[in-house]
Amino acid sequence: MPSDGPIPSPKCMSLPLPLEPRLKFSKPIKCILKYIFLFARF
């Protein structure tokens, strides 16, 4: 398996709820998109 860059840590899935509601949705979405792009390269 290609190993470019560090392995994404699962801490982005267990972030404490931020005060701003838009951050609450944008951060998990960016994290999910990052995983989608990582898996899409295979």
N, C-alpha and C positions, 0 to 999 in steps of 0.2 A: 504494500500500500504506500502511496506517496506521502511523505511527511514534510510538507512545506509549512513552516511556521509552527508555533506551539499549539498543542491540542486545546480547543475551546473548552473552558471550564464551565461546569454546570451552575456556577454561581449566578449567572444571569437569569436562570429559571427561578431562583429563590430570592429575588431582590425584595427588600422591604418596600412597602407601598409608599411611593413618594407623595408629597403634598399636592403637587399639581396633577389633576386628572389626566391631562394630555400626556404627561410623562409616563403615567401608569400604563398607557396603551402603547406609546411609541417605543419605549424601551423593550418590552417583550416582543413587539413586532419586529424590531431591528434584530433582536437575538434570533428569532425564528427564521428571518430571512437569511441571516448569516449561516445558519445550519443548512437551509435549503440550498444555498449557493455552494456550500462545502460538499454536500452530497451530490449536487448536480454535476460536479466536475468528474465524477467517476464514470 
